[in-house]
Amino acid sequence: MYEPVGGDIDIEERRKRILDLLQRDGKVKVTDLSKLFGTSEVTIRGDLDGLEGQGLLQRVHGGAISNYKNYYNMTFHDRTETNEEEKRSIATEAASMISDGDTVIIGSGTTPLYVMRELKNHKNLIVITNSLPVAHEAGFNRNLNVVIMLGGTINLQYGFVSGDDAINQLNRYKADKLILSSDGVSSEFGVTTYHHLEAELYRRMIALADQRILVADYTKIGRANFARIEDIDKIDCLVSNHNANKDELEAIKEKGVEVRTV
């Protein structure tokens, strides 16, 4: 159940809030939304039908579920602009956990890219990455000691490297910290990704780092995706947003993971 929204809001604002709830919880009910917005169930069904027509959700009996697969059809650039403020906040917090002189493995994804940008004032870092955008961003940082770009099979759409060659090269190194993102974070199903070819490389990153930091905006919390990377208790710290699913965050804490929300 949601806290009722005070005051009148127009249809666009109401539909935006419905999408925000879908991103956070993965599903909404007509009855709950009707009480939340103080409007009729007929009006809410109209909202959901309209949003489904735009491809932004999927209608089910009594409500709707998130059509999150749309995110995977975005370009990398479009992904960087999705939930940008939330990702930047997470990146600032995660970067504060990195010390000068650390060896840091940075995985692929938009939030790790924002973390790399936040490391501009850190000195003498060794950065190991499978992300072309992260390596490119690191090239502008003159304070870094070494940048190692893993070699392997390139996913041209999203700019990451995976495969046996990347894993074999990664096995040569040991890291102080890992900055990892994922497409799903669940207390039950663990850390998951849509890109199954990257999962094994991520498992090796987790094994080779002393401190494993998972950066995931609120839309990823409580989700489980196609390929499982590891159990959630293999992560030391999860950095997410205040508006992430609180029940799921508590369940993750109970697995022994430090949870930081920003």
C-alpha positions as CSV (number, residue, x, y, z in Angstrom):
1,M,0.0,0.0,0.0
2,Y,1.2,3.5,-0.9
3,E,0.9,6.8,1.0
4,P,-1.9,8.8,-0.6
5,V,-0.8,11.7,-2.8
6,G,-2.0,15.0,-1.6
7,G,-3.5,17.7,-4.0
8,D,-4.6,17.4,-7.6
9,I,-2.1,16.2,-10.2
10,D,-2.6,16.2,-13.9
11,I,-2.7,13.0,-16.0
12,E,1.0,13.3,-17.2
13,E,2.3,13.6,-13.6
14,R,0.1,10.7,-12.5
15,R,1.3,8.5,-15.3
16,K,4.9,9.4,-14.6
17,R,4.4,8.4,-10.9
18,I,2.9,5.1,-12.0
19,L,6.0,4.4,-14.1
20,D,8.2,5.3,-11.1
21,L,6.4,2.8,-8.9
22,L,6.7,0.2,-11.6
23,Q,10.4,0.8,-11.9
24,R,10.7,0.4,-8.1
25,D,8.4,-2.5,-7.4
26,G,8.1,-4.2,-10.8
27,K,4.2,-4.3,-10.5
28,V,1.2,-2.1,-9.5
29,K,-2.4,-2.9,-8.7
30,V,-5.4,-0.8,-9.9
31,T,-6.9,-0.8,-6.4
32,D,-3.8,0.5,-4.8
33,L,-3.3,3.2,-7.4
34,S,-6.9,4.3,-7.2
35,K,-6.4,4.9,-3.4
36,L,-3.0,6.5,-3.9
37,F,-4.2,9.1,-6.4
38,G,-7.8,9.5,-5.0
39,T,-9.3,8.7,-8.4
40,S,-11.5,6.0,-9.8
41,E,-10.4,2.6,-10.9
42,V,-11.7,3.3,-14.3
43,T,-9.4,6.3,-14.6
44,I,-6.4,4.2,-13.5
45,R,-7.2,1.5,-16.0
46,G,-7.3,4.2,-18.7
47,D,-3.8,5.3,-17.5
48,L,-2.5,1.8,-17.6
49,D,-4.0,1.1,-21.0
50,G,-2.5,4.3,-22.4
51,L,1.0,3.5,-21.0
52,E,0.7,0.0,-22.4
53,G,0.0,1.5,-25.8
54,Q,3.2,3.4,-25.5
55,G,5.1,0.1,-24.8
56,L,5.9,1.3,-21.3
57,L,4.3,-1.5,-19.3
58,Q,2.4,-4.8,-19.6
59,R,-1.2,-5.1,-18.5
60,V,-2.1,-8.1,-16.3
61,H,-5.3,-8.9,-14.4
62,G,-5.8,-6.3,-11.7
63,G,-2.9,-4.1,-12.6
64,A,0.3,-4.0,-14.6
65,I,3.9,-5.2,-14.6
66,S,7.1,-3.5,-15.7
67,N,8.0,-3.9,-19.3
68,Y,11.7,-3.6,-18.2
69,K,13.0,-5.3,-21.4
70,N,12.6,-1.9,-23.1
71,Y,15.7,-0.9,-21.2
72,Y,17.8,-3.5,-23.1
73,N,16.7,-2.1,-26.4
74,M,18.3,1.3,-25.6
75,T,21.6,2.4,-26.9
76,F,24.4,2.8,-24.3
77,H,24.1,6.6,-24.6
78,D,20.3,6.4,-23.8
79,R,21.0,4.1,-20.8
80,T,23.5,6.7,-19.4
81,E,20.6,9.3,-19.4
82,T,18.1,6.9,-17.8
83,N,17.9,7.5,-14.0
84,E,21.0,9.7,-14.4
85,E,20.6,11.6,-11.1
86,E,20.3,8.4,-9.2
87,K,23.3,6.8,-10.9
88,R,25.4,9.9,-10.2
89,S,24.5,9.8,-6.5
90,I,25.5,6.2,-6.3
91,A,28.7,6.8,-8.2
92,T,29.8,9.6,-5.7
93,E,29.2,7.2,-2.8
94,A,31.0,4.3,-4.4
95,A,34.0,6.5,-5.3
96,S,34.3,7.6,-1.7
97,M,35.1,4.0,-0.9
98,I,38.2,4.0,-3.2
99,S,41.5,5.0,-1.7
100,D,44.5,6.5,-3.5
101,G,46.8,3.8,-4.7
102,D,44.1,1.1,-4.9
103,T,43.9,-1.5,-7.7
104,V,40.3,-1.3,-8.9
105,I,38.5,-3.6,-11.2
106,I,35.6,-1.7,-12.8
107,G,33.0,-3.7,-14.7
108,S,30.8,-2.5,-17.6
109,G,27.6,-0.6,-17.4
110,T,26.5,3.0,-17.1
111,T,26.8,3.3,-13.3
112,P,30.4,2.1,-13.3
113,L,31.1,4.7,-16.0
114,Y,29.8,7.4,-13.6
115,V,32.0,6.0,-10.9
116,M,35.0,6.3,-13.2
117,R,34.2,9.9,-13.7
118,E,34.0,10.5,-9.9
119,L,37.6,9.1,-9.5
120,K,39.1,12.1,-11.3
121,N,40.7,13.4,-8.0
122,H,42.1,10.0,-6.9
123,K,45.8,9.4,-7.4
124,N,47.9,6.4,-8.4
125,L,45.1,4.1,-9.1
126,I,45.5,0.9,-11.2
127,V,42.2,0.4,-13.1
128,I,41.3,-2.9,-14.8
129,T,38.2,-2.9,-16.9
130,N,36.3,-4.8,-19.6
131,S,34.3,-1.7,-20.5
132,L,35.3,0.4,-23.5
133,P,33.5,3.5,-22.2
134,V,35.2,3.2,-18.8
135,A,38.7,2.7,-20.5
136,H,38.0,5.8,-22.7
137,E,37.0,7.9,-19.7
138,A,40.1,6.7,-17.8
139,G,42.2,8.0,-20.6
140,F,41.3,11.6,-19.6
141,N,42.5,11.1,-16.0
142,R,46.2,11.9,-15.7
143,N,46.2,11.0,-12.0
144,L,45.9,7.3,-12.8
145,N,48.9,5.0,-12.6
146,V,47.9,2.2,-15.0
147,V,44.8,1.4,-17.0
148,I,44.4,-2.2,-18.2
149,M,41.8,-2.9,-20.8
150,L,40.9,-6.6,-20.9
151,G,41.0,-8.2,-24.4
152,G,38.4,-10.5,-25.7
153,T,35.1,-10.6,-27.7
154,I,33.6,-7.1,-27.9
155,N,29.9,-6.5,-27.6
156,L,29.7,-3.6,-30.0
157,Q,26.2,-2.5,-28.9
158,Y,27.1,-1.9,-25.3
159,G,30.9,-1.6,-25.4
160,F,32.0,-4.4,-23.2
161,V,34.5,-7.3,-23.6
162,S,33.8,-10.9,-22.5
163,G,34.9,-14.5,-23.2
164,D,37.8,-16.8,-22.4
165,D,40.5,-14.4,-23.5
166,A,39.3,-11.7,-21.1
167,I,39.0,-14.3,-18.2
168,N,42.5,-15.6,-18.8
169,Q,44.0,-12.2,-18.8
170,L,42.0,-11.2,-15.7
171,N,43.3,-14.2,-13.8
172,R,46.8,-12.6,-13.8
173,Y,45.7,-9.8,-11.5
174,K,44.5,-9.2,-7.9
175,A,42.5,-6.2,-6.9
176,D,41.8,-4.2,-3.7
177,K,38.3,-3.1,-4.8
178,L,35.7,-4.2,-7.4
179,I,33.0,-1.8,-8.8
180,L,30.4,-4.0,-10.3
181,S,26.9,-3.3,-11.7
182,S,24.2,-5.8,-12.6
183,D,20.8,-5.9,-14.2
184,G,19.1,-7.5,-11.2
185,V,19.8,-7.7,-7.5
186,S,17.8,-10.1,-5.4
187,S,18.1,-11.5,-1.9
188,E,16.8,-14.8,-3.3
189,F,18.3,-15.0,-6.7
190,G,21.4,-13.0,-6.1
191,V,23.3,-10.9,-8.7
192,T,22.0,-11.4,-12.2
193,T,22.7,-10.0,-15.7
194,Y,20.9,-9.9,-19.0
195,H,24.1,-10.6,-20.8
196,H,25.0,-14.3,-20.1
197,L,28.3,-14.1,-21.9
198,E,29.5,-11.6,-19.3
199,A,28.4,-13.6,-16.2
200,E,31.5,-15.8,-16.0
201,L,33.8,-12.8,-16.3
202,Y,31.9,-11.1,-13.5
203,R,32.3,-14.2,-11.3
204,R,36.1,-14.0,-11.7
205,M,36.1,-10.3,-10.9
206,I,34.2,-11.1,-7.7
207,A,36.7,-13.8,-6.8
208,L,39.8,-11.7,-7.4
209,A,38.8,-8.6,-5.4
210,D,39.3,-8.1,-1.7
211,Q,36.2,-5.8,-1.4
212,R,33.3,-6.2,-3.8
213,I,31.1,-3.1,-4.2
214,L,27.8,-3.5,-6.2
215,V,26.4,-0.3,-7.7
216,A,22.7,-0.7,-8.7
217,D,20.0,2.0,-9.0
218,Y,16.6,1.5,-7.4
219,T,15.1,-0.1,-10.6
220,K,17.4,-3.1,-10.3
221,I,16.6,-4.0,-6.7
222,G,14.3,-7.0,-6.3
223,R,14.8,-8.1,-9.9
224,A,16.2,-11.4,-11.3
225,N,17.5,-11.6,-14.9
226,F,18.5,-14.2,-17.3
227,A,22.0,-15.1,-16.2
228,R,23.0,-15.6,-12.6
229,I,26.4,-14.2,-11.6
230,E,26.7,-15.0,-7.8
231,D,24.8,-15.2,-4.6
232,I,24.2,-11.8,-3.0
233,D,26.3,-12.8,0.0
234,K,29.4,-12.8,-2.3
235,I,29.0,-9.0,-2.3
236,D,30.4,-6.9,0.5
237,C,28.6,-3.6,-0.1
238,L,25.5,-2.7,-2.1
239,V,25.1,1.0,-3.0
240,S,21.6,2.0,-4.2
241,N,19.0,4.7,-3.8
242,H,16.7,5.7,-0.9
243,N,13.7,4.9,-3.0
244,A,14.7,1.3,-3.7
245,N,12.4,-1.5,-2.5
246,K,12.9,-1.4,1.3
247,D,11.8,-4.9,2.0
248,E,14.3,-6.2,-0.5
249,L,17.1,-4.1,0.9
250,E,16.4,-5.4,4.4
251,A,16.4,-9.0,3.1
252,I,19.8,-8.2,1.5
253,K,21.1,-6.8,4.8
254,E,20.1,-10.0,6.5
255,K,22.4,-11.9,4.1
256,G,25.3,-10.0,5.6
257,V,25.7,-7.4,2.9
258,E,26.4,-3.7,3.9
259,V,23.7,-1.6,2.2
260,R,24.3,2.1,1.6
261,T,21.5,4.2,0.2
262,V,21.8,7.7,-1.3
